[in-house]
Amino acid sequence: MKRSLSNTALVKYIYCDDICLEADSVLLTLYAAKKYLVPHLARACVEYLETSITARNAFIDAQAELALSSEGFTEIDFSTLETILNRETLNAKEASIFHATLDWAKMECSRRNIEPTPDNQRKILGKAIFLLRIPTMTIEEFANGPAQSGLLSLQETTDIFLYYTARNKPILSFPTKKRLGLKVQICHRFQSSAYRNNQWRYRGRCDSIQFTVDRRIFIVGFGLYGSSNASADYKVKMELKKMGKVLAEDHTKFFSDGSSNTFRVYFQHPIQVEAETFYTASVVLDGNELSFFGQDGLNEVTVDKVTFNFHVSSDSTNGTNVHGGQIPELLFYGA
């Protein structure tokens, strides 16, 4: 979808001389503009990134892993790279941020017609390398990434290894505090849960609910009910659809401790959800048949200025609806 949006922006500019950019596709549009030698559109993409990314940019933050691995990331300019690396709310593993920065530095060497040696990459990055929070990686990520990249000096590599393992830790030039990322917000759609004589049963059927929101958000996962008898393990197939089209599907597991608490399951990547559009959240659970279920469901729920409206889904074959059943929570990032 994002690739088609970037191609649309390119074609629209070529034939209509009209620049129309969107936050969630601008990196791919930049890549396409560079690939097909459309310099004015490429400059417009860079300017768009410079102005929008300094403010709160939900796409860059919420879908950081996708943005960092996109084809357009290596085409951004140095000041935009610095701005991204400075972001406290960047929602990505530091190892992913490091490797994306390394890819950018290699591409910048190519643009400058110099050999992409570690020394040249380090010179190009300059002080921006110290925006990477390398010590917040796991020791395995560090050992298999930065420590072998050639980008760090022997002293820096030694000091970081000592930081992981020594009681008296050295003072580092790299930030040692993890990025905050984005706070997961929770939409609770039931006012209570039931159990004992009225247990919910899983028979490999689909529990599903349809919803709309009044502003853009990013769905990151669902909260689910577990066993009402005793502790149990569950396998989950989770899905998010937009007007019948599957946007994301993941298979995961969770452990239920036998309480009425909800248990969170997450998609691999956050999924962008647009305002005033019908989406369907679905799960198929495999595990202990008897579970808690929600009741006294709400048609409308507002969480931090985002209003959710819930509707019956025709995909639901296990009884879940607006008023009762499964999927008590939608987990999301605000935009």
C-alpha positions in Angstrom: 0.0 0.0 0.0 2.8 2.5 0.9 4.7 1.6 -2.3 1.6 2.4 -4.4 1.2 5.7 -2.5 4.8 6.6 -3.3 4.3 5.7 -7.0 1.1 7.8 -7.0 3.0 10.8 -5.7 5.7 10.3 -8.3 3.3 9.9 -11.3 1.2 12.9 -10.1 4.3 15.1 -10.0 5.6 13.9 -13.4 2.3 14.4 -15.2 0.6 17.2 -13.2 3.6 19.0 -11.6 1.7 18.6 -8.3 3.5 17.5 -5.1 1.4 15.6 -2.7 3.3 13.9 0.2 2.1 11.8 3.1 4.1 11.0 6.3 3.7 7.2 5.9 5.0 7.1 2.3 7.4 10.0 2.1 10.5 7.8 2.5 9.5 5.6 -0.4 8.6 8.6 -2.5 12.1 10.0 -1.8 13.6 6.7 -2.9 11.5 6.6 -6.1 12.4 10.3 -6.9 16.1 9.5 -6.5 15.9 6.3 -8.5 14.0 7.9 -11.4 16.1 11.1 -11.3 13.3 13.6 -10.3 15.5 16.0 -8.2 12.8 18.6 -7.5 10.5 16.0 -6.0 13.4 14.5 -4.0 14.2 18.0 -2.6 10.5 18.4 -1.7 10.6 15.1 0.2 13.7 16.1 2.2 12.1 19.4 3.0 8.9 17.7 4.1 10.9 15.3 6.3 12.8 18.2 7.9 9.7 20.1 8.8 7.5 17.3 9.9 10.0 15.1 11.7 11.0 17.9 14.1 7.5 17.9 15.4 5.8 14.7 16.7 5.7 12.4 13.8 3.7 9.3 14.6 4.8 7.3 11.6 8.5 7.7 12.3 8.0 6.9 16.0 5.3 4.1 15.9 6.6 2.3 12.8 10.2 3.1 13.3 11.4 -0.5 12.5 9.7 -0.3 9.1 10.9 3.3 8.5 14.5 2.4 9.3 14.5 -0.6 7.0 12.7 1.2 4.1 14.4 1.8 0.8 14.1 5.6 1.3 15.9 5.8 4.7 19.4 5.8 3.1 18.3 8.7 0.9 17.6 11.2 3.8 20.1 14.0 4.4 22.4 14.3 7.3 20.4 16.8 9.4 17.3 14.6 9.1 19.3 11.6 10.2 20.5 13.5 13.2 16.9 14.5 14.0 15.8 10.9 13.9 18.6 9.7 16.0 17.8 12.3 18.6 14.2 11.1 19.0 13.4 9.9 22.5 10.1 8.4 21.2 11.7 6.3 18.5 10.0 2.9 18.8 12.8 0.6 17.6 15.5 -1.7 18.9 18.8 0.2 19.2 20.4 -2.6 17.2 18.0 -1.8 14.3 18.8 1.9 14.6 22.5 1.2 14.5 22.3 -1.0 11.4 20.1 1.5 9.6 22.6 4.3 10.5 25.4 2.0 9.2 23.5 1.5 5.9 23.0 5.3 5.6 26.7 5.9 6.1 27.7 3.4 3.4 25.2 5.0 1.0 26.6 8.5 1.9 30.1 7.3 1.1 28.8 6.2 -2.3 27.2 9.6 -2.9 30.5 11.2 -2.1 32.4 8.8 -4.3 34.6 7.6 -1.5 35.3 4.0 -0.3 32.8 2.8 2.3 35.5 1.9 4.8 34.7 2.0 8.5 37.0 5.0 8.9 35.2 7.0 6.2 31.8 6.0 7.6 32.9 7.2 11.0 34.1 10.5 9.6 30.8 11.0 7.7 28.8 10.4 10.9 30.9 12.7 13.0 29.4 13.5 16.4 26.1 11.9 15.2 27.5 8.5 16.2 27.2 9.5 19.8 23.4 9.8 19.3 23.4 6.0 19.0 22.5 4.5 22.4 24.8 1.5 21.8 25.2 0.5 25.5 21.4 -0.1 25.7 21.7 -3.0 23.3 22.1 -6.5 24.8 25.7 -7.7 25.0 25.0 -10.2 22.2 23.6 -7.4 20.0 26.7 -5.3 20.7 29.2 -8.2 20.2 27.6 -9.2 16.9 27.0 -5.6 15.6 28.9 -2.5 16.7 31.9 -4.4 18.2 32.6 -6.0 14.8 31.6 -3.1 12.6 35.0 -1.3 12.7 33.1 1.9 13.4 34.3 2.0 17.1 37.8 2.5 18.4 39.4 -0.3 20.3 39.1 1.8 23.5 35.4 2.4 22.9 34.8 -1.3 22.3 36.7 -2.3 25.4 34.9 0.3 27.5 31.4 -0.8 26.4 32.2 -4.4 27.1 33.4 -3.3 30.6 30.2 -1.3 31.0 28.2 -4.6 30.5 30.3 -6.7 32.8 32.4 -4.8 35.3 31.3 -3.7 38.8 33.1 -0.4 38.4 31.7 0.8 35.1 33.7 3.3 32.9 32.2 6.6 31.8 31.1 6.3 28.2 30.6 8.9 25.4 27.5 7.1 24.3 24.1 7.5 26.0 23.4 4.7 28.4 19.7 5.4 29.0 17.2 3.6 26.8 14.8 5.5 24.5 11.4 5.9 26.1 9.6 4.8 22.9 5.9 5.3 22.8 3.5 4.6 25.6 1.0 1.8 24.7 -2.6 3.1 25.4 -5.5 0.7 26.1 -9.1 0.9 25.0 -11.2 -1.2 27.5 -14.5 -2.0 25.9 -16.2 -4.1 28.7 -17.2 -2.9 32.1 -17.0 -6.3 33.8 -16.1 -9.9 33.2 -17.9 -13.1 34.0 -16.9 -16.7 35.0 -17.9 -19.9 36.7 -21.4 -20.9 35.5 -21.2 -18.8 32.4 -17.7 -19.6 31.0 -16.7 -18.7 27.5 -15.6 -21.7 25.4 -13.0 -21.8 22.6 -13.7 -24.3 19.9 -11.2 -23.1 17.3 -13.8 -20.5 16.2 -13.2 -16.8 15.5 -13.9 -14.1 18.0 -14.1 -10.8 16.2 -15.2 -7.2 16.7 -15.5 -4.3 14.2 -14.5 -0.8 15.1 -13.9 2.7 13.9 -11.8 5.6 15.4 -12.2 9.3 14.9 -8.5 10.0 14.3 -5.4 8.2 13.1 -3.9 5.6 15.5 -1.6 2.6 15.3 -2.9 -0.7 16.6 -0.1 -2.7 18.3 -2.1 -5.6 19.8 -5.0 -6.9 21.8 -5.8 -7.7 25.4 -7.5 -11.2 25.8 -9.1 -13.2 28.5 -7.6 -16.5 29.6 -8.6 -19.6 31.5 -11.2 -19.5 34.2 -10.3 -22.9 35.7 -6.5 -22.8 36.3 -3.4 -21.6 34.6 -3.1 -22.5 31.0 -1.1 -21.9 27.8 -2.8 -20.5 24.7 -1.9 -20.3 21.1 -3.4 -17.3 19.3 -3.9 -16.4 15.6 -4.5 -12.7 15.6 -5.6 -10.6 12.7 -6.5 -7.0 11.7 -8.6 -6.3 8.6 -9.6 -3.1 6.8 -12.9 -3.5 5.1 -12.3 -7.2 4.6 -8.6 -7.0 3.5 -6.1 -8.5 5.9 -3.6 -5.8 7.0 -1.7 -7.9 9.6 -1.7 -11.5 10.8 0.4 -13.0 13.5 0.6 -16.2 15.4 1.7 -16.0 19.1 1.3 -17.5 22.5 0.4 -16.3 26.0 0.2 -17.8 29.5 -2.9 -17.3 31.5 -2.6 -17.5 35.3 -6.2 -18.4 35.9 -7.2 -14.9 36.9 -9.7 -12.5 35.3 -6.8 -10.3 34.2 -6.4 -9.6 30.5 -3.3 -10.9 28.8 -1.6 -8.9 26.0 -0.6 -10.1 22.6 1.2 -8.0 20.0 1.6 -7.7 16.3 5.1 -7.8 14.9 4.7 -4.2 13.7 2.2 -1.5 14.6 -0.6 -1.1 12.0 -1.8 2.3 10.9 -5.5 2.8 11.4 -7.2 5.7 9.7 -10.2 7.8 10.9 -13.8 6.9 10.0 -12.9 3.6 8.4 -14.1 0.2 9.4 -11.5 -2.2 10.8 -12.0 -5.7 12.2 -10.0 -7.2 15.1 -10.1 -11.0 15.2 -8.6 -13.9 17.2 -8.7 -17.6 17.2 -7.6 -19.2 20.4 -6.3 -22.7 21.0 -6.1 -23.8 24.7 -8.2 -24.4 27.7 -11.8 -24.3 26.6 -13.2 -22.5 29.6 -12.3 -18.9 30.0 -13.5 -15.6 31.3 -15.4 -13.3 29.0 -16.4 -9.6 29.0 -19.9 -8.3 29.6 -21.6 -4.9 29.8 -19.9 -3.9 26.6 -19.8 -0.2 25.5 -20.7 1.0 22.0 -18.4 4.0 22.4 -15.1 4.5 24.3 -12.9 7.5 24.5 -9.2 7.2 25.4 -7.0 10.3 25.4 -9.0 12.1 22.8 -9.4 9.0 20.6 -13.0 7.8 20.3 -13.6 4.2 19.4 -17.0 3.0 18.1 -17.7 -0.8 18.2 -19.9 -2.8 15.8 -20.9 -6.4 15.4 -18.5 -8.3 13.0 -19.8 -10.9 10.6 -16.5 -12.7 11.0 -17.4 -13.5 14.6 -18.5 -17.2 14.8 -17.9 -17.8 18.5 -20.3 -15.3 20.0 -18.2 -12.2 20.5 -20.2 -9.0 19.9 -20.4 -5.4 21.1 -22.0 -6.4 24.4 -19.9 -9.4 25.4 -17.2 -12.0 24.6 -13.5 -11.8 23.8 -11.1 -9.1 22.7 -11.7 -6.8 25.8 -8.9 -4.5 24.9 -7.4 -2.8 21.9 -3.7 -1.7 22.4 -2.6 1.3 20.4 -0.3 4.3 19.9 -1.9 7.7 19.5 -1.0 9.7 16.4 
